[in-house]
């Protein structure tokens, strides 16, 4: 099951949508910003039913 979440790039501040797959539970992964192409560390939080609880983003290099 794919959810869509809106995030703000921690580098350029641009907002864009990402697809989040909660079938594997909470995850942490890196995805490049669609605007400035820098690596964003994305943390997703999902509940046991596969529902998306929240998404947080940080710079990968911090
Ligand atoms: Zn960016």
PDB file of the backbone (N, CA, C, O) and the ligand in Angstrom, with CONECT records:
HET     ZN  A 101       1
ATOM      1  N   UNK A   1       0.852  -1.196   0.000  1.00  0.00           N
ATOM      2  CA  UNK A   1       0.000   0.000   0.000  1.00  0.00           C
ATOM      3  C   UNK A   1       0.885   1.243   0.000  1.00  0.00           C
ATOM      4  O   UNK A   1       1.743   1.414   0.866  1.00  0.00           O
ATOM      5  N   UNK A   2       0.664   2.083  -0.964  1.00  0.00           N
ATOM      6  CA  UNK A   2       1.466   3.293  -1.065  1.00  0.00           C
ATOM      7  C   UNK A   2       0.685   4.503  -0.574  1.00  0.00           C
ATOM      8  O   UNK A   2      -0.465   4.724  -0.953  1.00  0.00           O
ATOM      9  N   UNK A   3       1.344   5.279   0.281  1.00  0.00           N
ATOM     10  CA  UNK A   3       0.803   6.556   0.705  1.00  0.00           C
ATOM     11  C   UNK A   3       1.632   7.662   0.071  1.00  0.00           C
ATOM     12  O   UNK A   3       2.780   7.444  -0.316  1.00  0.00           O
ATOM     13  N   UNK A   4       1.060   8.820  -0.031  1.00  0.00           N
ATOM     14  CA  UNK A   4       1.808   9.960  -0.518  1.00  0.00           C
ATOM     15  C   UNK A   4       1.971  10.966   0.607  1.00  0.00           C
ATOM     16  O   UNK A   4       1.012  11.287   1.309  1.00  0.00           O
ATOM     17  N   UNK A   5       3.185  11.460   0.774  1.00  0.00           N
ATOM     18  CA  UNK A   5       3.448  12.449   1.811  1.00  0.00           C
ATOM     19  C   UNK A   5       4.142  13.644   1.180  1.00  0.00           C
ATOM     20  O   UNK A   5       4.932  13.502   0.247  1.00  0.00           O
ATOM     21  N   UNK A   6       3.836  14.820   1.702  1.00  0.00           N
ATOM     22  CA  UNK A   6       4.494  16.029   1.217  1.00  0.00           C
ATOM     23  C   UNK A   6       5.627  16.390   2.169  1.00  0.00           C
ATOM     24  O   UNK A   6       5.427  16.483   3.380  1.00  0.00           O
ATOM     25  N   UNK A   7       6.807  16.589   1.616  1.00  0.00           N
ATOM     26  CA  UNK A   7       7.955  16.962   2.437  1.00  0.00           C
ATOM     27  C   UNK A   7       8.566  18.248   1.904  1.00  0.00           C
ATOM     28  O   UNK A   7       8.349  18.629   0.754  1.00  0.00           O
ATOM     29  N   UNK A   8       9.336  18.911   2.766  1.00  0.00           N
ATOM     30  CA  UNK A   8      10.093  20.093   2.372  1.00  0.00           C
ATOM     31  C   UNK A   8      11.567  19.716   2.321  1.00  0.00           C
ATOM     32  O   UNK A   8      12.105  19.175   3.287  1.00  0.00           O
ATOM     33  N   UNK A   9      12.208  19.992   1.223  1.00  0.00           N
ATOM     34  CA  UNK A   9      13.630  19.704   1.098  1.00  0.00           C
ATOM     35  C   UNK A   9      14.420  20.513   2.130  1.00  0.00           C
ATOM     36  O   UNK A   9      14.256  21.730   2.213  1.00  0.00           O
ATOM     37  N   UNK A  10      15.290  19.840   2.929  1.00  0.00           N
ATOM     38  CA  UNK A  10      16.076  20.565   3.943  1.00  0.00           C
ATOM     39  C   UNK A  10      17.211  21.388   3.333  1.00  0.00           C
ATOM     40  O   UNK A  10      17.871  22.142   4.049  1.00  0.00           O
ATOM     41  N   UNK A  11      17.445  21.264   2.064  1.00  0.00           N
ATOM     42  CA  UNK A  11      18.491  22.043   1.401  1.00  0.00           C
ATOM     43  C   UNK A  11      17.916  23.282   0.723  1.00  0.00           C
ATOM     44  O   UNK A  11      18.338  24.403   1.007  1.00  0.00           O
ATOM     45  N   UNK A  12      16.959  23.079  -0.167  1.00  0.00           N
ATOM     46  CA  UNK A  12      16.469  24.193  -0.980  1.00  0.00           C
ATOM     47  C   UNK A  12      15.083  24.664  -0.544  1.00  0.00           C
ATOM     48  O   UNK A  12      14.611  25.699  -1.016  1.00  0.00           O
ATOM     49  N   UNK A  13      14.413  23.911   0.363  1.00  0.00           N
ATOM     50  CA  UNK A  13      13.135  24.354   0.891  1.00  0.00           C
ATOM     51  C   UNK A  13      11.948  24.075  -0.015  1.00  0.00           C
ATOM     52  O   UNK A  13      10.818  24.442   0.310  1.00  0.00           O
ATOM     53  N   UNK A  14      12.188  23.440  -1.127  1.00  0.00           N
ATOM     54  CA  UNK A  14      11.117  23.152  -2.071  1.00  0.00           C
ATOM     55  C   UNK A  14      10.228  22.023  -1.538  1.00  0.00           C
ATOM     56  O   UNK A  14      10.731  21.059  -0.961  1.00  0.00           O
ATOM     57  N   UNK A  15       8.918  22.141  -1.727  1.00  0.00           N
ATOM     58  CA  UNK A  15       7.999  21.085  -1.302  1.00  0.00           C
ATOM     59  C   UNK A  15       7.715  20.152  -2.459  1.00  0.00           C
ATOM     60  O   UNK A  15       7.504  20.593  -3.589  1.00  0.00           O
ATOM     61  N   UNK A  16       7.710  18.853  -2.171  1.00  0.00           N
ATOM     62  CA  UNK A  16       7.288  17.914  -3.200  1.00  0.00           C
ATOM     63  C   UNK A  16       6.752  16.657  -2.523  1.00  0.00           C
ATOM     64  O   UNK A  16       6.956  16.432  -1.330  1.00  0.00           O
ATOM     65  N   UNK A  17       6.072  15.858  -3.310  1.00  0.00           N
ATOM     66  CA  UNK A  17       5.435  14.654  -2.790  1.00  0.00           C
ATOM     67  C   UNK A  17       6.342  13.441  -2.980  1.00  0.00           C
ATOM     68  O   UNK A  17       7.028  13.302  -3.993  1.00  0.00           O
ATOM     69  N   UNK A  18       6.321  12.574  -1.979  1.00  0.00           N
ATOM     70  CA  UNK A  18       7.026  11.302  -2.100  1.00  0.00           C
ATOM     71  C   UNK A  18       6.022  10.183  -1.869  1.00  0.00           C
ATOM     72  O   UNK A  18       4.992  10.371  -1.223  1.00  0.00           O
ATOM     73  N   UNK A  19       6.339   9.036  -2.402  1.00  0.00           N
ATOM     74  CA  UNK A  19       5.514   7.860  -2.149  1.00  0.00           C
ATOM     75  C   UNK A  19       6.132   7.066  -1.013  1.00  0.00           C
ATOM     76  O   UNK A  19       7.336   6.810  -1.004  1.00  0.00           O
ATOM     77  N   UNK A  20       5.302   6.679  -0.060  1.00  0.00           N
ATOM     78  CA  UNK A  20       5.764   5.953   1.120  1.00  0.00           C
ATOM     79  C   UNK A  20       5.078   4.594   1.159  1.00  0.00           C
ATOM     80  O   UNK A  20       3.855   4.489   1.059  1.00  0.00           O
ATOM     81  N   UNK A  21       5.892   3.561   1.306  1.00  0.00           N
ATOM     82  CA  UNK A  21       5.362   2.204   1.393  1.00  0.00           C
ATOM     83  C   UNK A  21       5.417   1.758   2.848  1.00  0.00           C
ATOM     84  O   UNK A  21       6.497   1.503   3.381  1.00  0.00           O
ATOM     85  N   UNK A  22       4.266   1.664   3.487  1.00  0.00           N
ATOM     86  CA  UNK A  22       4.211   1.291   4.897  1.00  0.00           C
ATOM     87  C   UNK A  22       4.059  -0.216   5.101  1.00  0.00           C
ATOM     88  O   UNK A  22       3.927  -0.671   6.237  1.00  0.00           O
ATOM     89  N   UNK A  23       4.076  -0.979   4.040  1.00  0.00           N
ATOM     90  CA  UNK A  23       3.873  -2.422   4.202  1.00  0.00           C
ATOM     91  C   UNK A  23       5.035  -3.069   4.954  1.00  0.00           C
ATOM     92  O   UNK A  23       4.870  -4.139   5.540  1.00  0.00           O
ATOM     93  N   UNK A  24       6.195  -2.441   4.944  1.00  0.00           N
ATOM     94  CA  UNK A  24       7.365  -2.976   5.646  1.00  0.00           C
ATOM     95  C   UNK A  24       7.600  -2.264   6.969  1.00  0.00           C
ATOM     96  O   UNK A  24       8.656  -2.441   7.576  1.00  0.00           O
ATOM     97  N   UNK A  25       6.647  -1.464   7.433  1.00  0.00           N
ATOM     98  CA  UNK A  25       6.800  -0.754   8.695  1.00  0.00           C
ATOM     99  C   UNK A  25       7.600   0.526   8.529  1.00  0.00           C
ATOM    100  O   UNK A  25       7.814   1.011   7.418  1.00  0.00           O
ATOM    101  N   UNK A  26       8.037   1.064   9.665  1.00  0.00           N
ATOM    102  CA  UNK A  26       8.786   2.313   9.640  1.00  0.00           C
ATOM    103  C   UNK A  26      10.131   2.101   8.959  1.00  0.00           C
ATOM    104  O   UNK A  26      10.769   1.062   9.130  1.00  0.00           O
ATOM    105  N   UNK A  27      10.553   3.092   8.187  1.00  0.00           N
ATOM    106  CA  UNK A  27      11.787   2.952   7.423  1.00  0.00           C
ATOM    107  C   UNK A  27      12.589   4.238   7.457  1.00  0.00           C
ATOM    108  O   UNK A  27      12.075   5.315   7.760  1.00  0.00           O
ATOM    109  N   UNK A  28      13.875   4.089   7.135  1.00  0.00           N
ATOM    110  CA  UNK A  28      14.746   5.246   6.949  1.00  0.00           C
ATOM    111  C   UNK A  28      15.527   5.005   5.663  1.00  0.00           C
ATOM    112  O   UNK A  28      16.134   3.949   5.487  1.00  0.00           O
ATOM    113  N   UNK A  29      15.509   5.976   4.777  1.00  0.00           N
ATOM    114  CA  UNK A  29      16.195   5.808   3.512  1.00  0.00           C
ATOM    115  C   UNK A  29      16.531   7.170   2.937  1.00  0.00           C
ATOM    116  O   UNK A  29      16.056   8.202   3.410  1.00  0.00           O
ATOM    117  N   UNK A  30      17.359   7.149   1.911  1.00  0.00           N
ATOM    118  CA  UNK A  30      17.800   8.385   1.282  1.00  0.00           C
ATOM    119  C   UNK A  30      17.152   8.506  -0.086  1.00  0.00           C
ATOM    120  O   UNK A  30      17.125   7.560  -0.874  1.00  0.00           O
ATOM    121  N   UNK A  31      16.624   9.715  -0.346  1.00  0.00           N
ATOM    122  CA  UNK A  31      16.055   9.978  -1.656  1.00  0.00           C
ATOM    123  C   UNK A  31      16.545  11.343  -2.113  1.00  0.00           C
ATOM    124  O   UNK A  31      16.595  12.290  -1.327  1.00  0.00           O
ATOM    125  N   UNK A  32      16.901  11.438  -3.367  1.00  0.00           N
ATOM    126  CA  UNK A  32      17.398  12.712  -3.872  1.00  0.00           C
ATOM    127  C   UNK A  32      16.253  13.690  -4.083  1.00  0.00           C
ATOM    128  O   UNK A  32      15.181  13.318  -4.560  1.00  0.00           O
ATOM    129  N   UNK A  33      16.496  14.948  -3.721  1.00  0.00           N
ATOM    130  CA  UNK A  33      15.514  16.002  -3.971  1.00  0.00           C
ATOM    131  C   UNK A  33      15.254  16.100  -5.472  1.00  0.00           C
ATOM    132  O   UNK A  33      16.181  16.058  -6.281  1.00  0.00           O
ATOM    133  N   UNK A  34      13.985  16.230  -5.825  1.00  0.00           N
ATOM    134  CA  UNK A  34      13.664  16.323  -7.246  1.00  0.00           C
ATOM    135  C   UNK A  34      14.067  17.665  -7.840  1.00  0.00           C
ATOM    136  O   UNK A  34      14.139  17.811  -9.061  1.00  0.00           O
ATOM    137  N   UNK A  35      14.332  18.646  -6.978  1.00  0.00           N
ATOM    138  CA  UNK A  35      14.659  19.992  -7.452  1.00  0.00           C
ATOM    139  C   UNK A  35      16.168  20.224  -7.456  1.00  0.00           C
ATOM    140  O   UNK A  35      16.735  20.598  -8.483  1.00  0.00           O
ATOM    141  N   UNK A  36      16.831  20.000  -6.296  1.00  0.00           N
ATOM    142  CA  UNK A  36      18.257  20.317  -6.215  1.00  0.00           C
ATOM    143  C   UNK A  36      19.140  19.068  -6.220  1.00  0.00           C
ATOM    144  O   UNK A  36      20.366  19.178  -6.214  1.00  0.00           O
ATOM    145  N   UNK A  37      18.529  17.892  -6.232  1.00  0.00           N
ATOM    146  CA  UNK A  37      19.245  16.616  -6.393  1.00  0.00           C
ATOM    147  C   UNK A  37      20.175  16.281  -5.231  1.00  0.00           C
ATOM    148  O   UNK A  37      21.070  15.449  -5.386  1.00  0.00           O
ATOM    149  N   UNK A  38      19.985  16.905  -4.078  1.00  0.00           N
ATOM    150  CA  UNK A  38      20.816  16.565  -2.929  1.00  0.00           C
ATOM    151  C   UNK A  38      20.148  15.445  -2.137  1.00  0.00           C
ATOM    152  O   UNK A  38      18.926  15.303  -2.174  1.00  0.00           O
ATOM    153  N   UNK A  39      20.948  14.643  -1.417  1.00  0.00           N
ATOM    154  CA  UNK A  39      20.395  13.464  -0.731  1.00  0.00           C
ATOM    155  C   UNK A  39      19.670  13.832   0.562  1.00  0.00           C
ATOM    156  O   UNK A  39      20.259  14.414   1.473  1.00  0.00           O
ATOM    157  N   UNK A  40      18.408  13.491   0.629  1.00  0.00           N
ATOM    158  CA  UNK A  40      17.575  13.771   1.801  1.00  0.00           C
ATOM    159  C   UNK A  40      17.373  12.468   2.566  1.00  0.00           C
ATOM    160  O   UNK A  40      16.969  11.454   1.996  1.00  0.00           O
ATOM    161  N   UNK A  41      17.661  12.510   3.869  1.00  0.00           N
ATOM    162  CA  UNK A  41      17.423  11.347   4.722  1.00  0.00           C
ATOM    163  C   UNK A  41      15.970  11.393   5.195  1.00  0.00           C
ATOM    164  O   UNK A  41      15.575  12.285   5.946  1.00  0.00           O
ATOM    165  N   UNK A  42      15.194  10.429   4.748  1.00  0.00           N
ATOM    166  CA  UNK A  42      13.760  10.397   5.025  1.00  0.00           C
ATOM    167  C   UNK A  42      13.475   9.315   6.052  1.00  0.00           C
ATOM    168  O   UNK A  42      13.898   8.169   5.895  1.00  0.00           O
ATOM    169  N   UNK A  43      12.752   9.684   7.108  1.00  0.00           N
ATOM    170  CA  UNK A  43      12.333   8.715   8.118  1.00  0.00           C
ATOM    171  C   UNK A  43      10.815   8.645   8.102  1.00  0.00           C
ATOM    172  O   UNK A  43      10.143   9.660   8.286  1.00  0.00           O
ATOM    173  N   UNK A  44      10.271   7.454   7.883  1.00  0.00           N
ATOM    174  CA  UNK A  44       8.818   7.289   7.880  1.00  0.00           C
ATOM    175  C   UNK A  44       8.403   6.516   9.122  1.00  0.00           C
ATOM    176  O   UNK A  44       9.086   5.585   9.548  1.00  0.00           O
ATOM    177  N   UNK A  45       7.279   6.913   9.691  1.00  0.00           N
ATOM    178  CA  UNK A  45       6.728   6.207  10.846  1.00  0.00           C
ATOM    179  C   UNK A  45       5.366   5.644  10.456  1.00  0.00           C
ATOM    180  O   UNK A  45       4.483   6.371  10.000  1.00  0.00           O
ATOM    181  N   UNK A  46       5.217   4.357  10.642  1.00  0.00           N
ATOM    182  CA  UNK A  46       3.980   3.681  10.272  1.00  0.00           C
ATOM    183  C   UNK A  46       3.469   2.876  11.461  1.00  0.00           C
ATOM    184  O   UNK A  46       4.254   2.394  12.277  1.00  0.00           O
ATOM    185  N   UNK A  47       2.152   2.736  11.554  1.00  0.00           N
ATOM    186  CA  UNK A  47       1.616   1.908  12.633  1.00  0.00           C
ATOM    187  C   UNK A  47       1.507   0.453  12.171  1.00  0.00           C
ATOM    188  O   UNK A  47       1.829   0.127  11.029  1.00  0.00           O
ATOM    189  N   UNK A  48       1.054  -0.400  13.064  1.00  0.00           N
ATOM    190  CA  UNK A  48       1.030  -1.832  12.771  1.00  0.00           C
ATOM    191  C   UNK A  48       0.057  -2.192  11.658  1.00  0.00           C
ATOM    192  O   UNK A  48       0.160  -3.269  11.070  1.00  0.00           O
ATOM    193  N   UNK A  49      -0.882  -1.307  11.363  1.00  0.00           N
ATOM    194  CA  UNK A  49      -1.857  -1.574  10.311  1.00  0.00           C
ATOM    195  C   UNK A  49      -1.389  -1.064   8.950  1.00  0.00           C
ATOM    196  O   UNK A  49      -2.114  -1.169   7.961  1.00  0.00           O
ATOM    197  N   UNK A  50      -0.174  -0.510   8.903  1.00  0.00           N
ATOM    198  CA  UNK A  50       0.348  -0.016   7.650  1.00  0.00           C
ATOM    199  C   UNK A  50      -0.088   1.394   7.312  1.00  0.00           C
ATOM    200  O   UNK A  50       0.044   1.827   6.167  1.00  0.00           O
ATOM    201  N   UNK A  51      -0.608   2.119   8.301  1.00  0.00           N
ATOM    202  CA  UNK A  51      -1.011   3.503   8.069  1.00  0.00           C
ATOM    203  C   UNK A  51       0.164   4.432   8.347  1.00  0.00           C
ATOM    204  O   UNK A  51       0.916   4.232   9.300  1.00  0.00           O
ATOM    205  N   UNK A  52       0.310   5.434   7.516  1.00  0.00           N
ATOM    206  CA  UNK A  52       1.403   6.388   7.669  1.00  0.00           C
ATOM    207  C   UNK A  52       1.092   7.361   8.798  1.00  0.00           C
ATOM    208  O   UNK A  52       0.056   8.026   8.783  1.00  0.00           O
ATOM    209  N   UNK A  53       2.002   7.446   9.788  1.00  0.00           N
ATOM    210  CA  UNK A  53       1.814   8.356  10.919  1.00  0.00           C
ATOM    211  C   UNK A  53       2.528   9.676  10.685  1.00  0.00           C
ATOM    212  O   UNK A  53       2.040  10.729  11.096  1.00  0.00           O
ATOM    213  N   UNK A  54       3.670   9.628  10.033  1.00  0.00           N
ATOM    214  CA  UNK A  54       4.396  10.871   9.811  1.00  0.00           C
ATOM    215  C   UNK A  54       5.692  10.631   9.074  1.00  0.00           C
ATOM    216  O   UNK A  54       6.187   9.506   9.000  1.00  0.00           O
ATOM    217  N   UNK A  55       6.232  11.700   8.531  1.00  0.00           N
ATOM    218  CA  UNK A  55       7.486  11.646   7.784  1.00  0.00           C
ATOM    219  C   UNK A  55       8.359  12.789   8.267  1.00  0.00           C
ATOM    220  O   UNK A  55       7.890  13.920   8.396  1.00  0.00           O
ATOM    221  N   UNK A  56       9.628  12.503   8.534  1.00  0.00           N
ATOM    222  CA  UNK A  56      10.553  13.578   8.866  1.00  0.00           C
ATOM    223  C   UNK A  56      11.742  13.518   7.920  1.00  0.00           C
ATOM    224  O   UNK A  56      12.124  12.449   7.444  1.00  0.00           O
ATOM    225  N   UNK A  57      12.317  14.680   7.657  1.00  0.00           N
ATOM    226  CA  UNK A  57      13.434  14.756   6.722  1.00  0.00           C
ATOM    227  C   UNK A  57      14.593  15.514   7.360  1.00  0.00           C
ATOM    228  O   UNK A  57      14.381  16.489   8.082  1.00  0.00           O
ATOM    229  N   UNK A  58      15.815  15.066   7.093  1.00  0.00           N
ATOM    230  CA  UNK A  58      17.014  15.761   7.539  1.00  0.00           C
ATOM    231  C   UNK A  58      18.049  15.692   6.429  1.00  0.00           C
ATOM    232  O   UNK A  58      17.932  14.896   5.497  1.00  0.00           O
ATOM    233  N   UNK A  59      19.057  16.533   6.544  1.00  0.00           N
ATOM    234  CA  UNK A  59      20.174  16.448   5.617  1.00  0.00           C
ATOM    235  C   UNK A  59      20.972  15.190   5.909  1.00  0.00           C
ATOM    236  O   UNK A  59      21.202  14.846   7.068  1.00  0.00           O
ATOM    237  N   UNK A  60      21.386  14.516   4.869  1.00  0.00           N
ATOM    238  CA  UNK A  60      22.127  13.281   5.076  1.00  0.00           C
ATOM    239  C   UNK A  60      23.479  13.561   5.717  1.00  0.00           C
ATOM    240  O   UNK A  60      24.005  12.712   6.436  1.00  0.00           O
ATOM    241  N   UNK A  61      24.041  14.717   5.474  1.00  0.00           N
ATOM    242  CA  UNK A  61      25.411  14.997   5.895  1.00  0.00           C
ATOM    243  C   UNK A  61      25.531  15.492   7.334  1.00  0.00           C
ATOM    244  O   UNK A  61      26.644  15.576   7.854  1.00  0.00           O
ATOM    245  N   UNK A  62      24.421  15.821   7.991  1.00  0.00           N
ATOM    246  CA  UNK A  62      24.488  16.341   9.358  1.00  0.00           C
ATOM    247  C   UNK A  62      24.800  15.237  10.368  1.00  0.00           C
ATOM    248  O   UNK A  62      24.893  15.504  11.566  1.00  0.00           O
TER     249      UNK A  62
HETATM  250 ZN    ZN A 101      16.151  20.424  -2.739  1.00  0.00          ZN
END
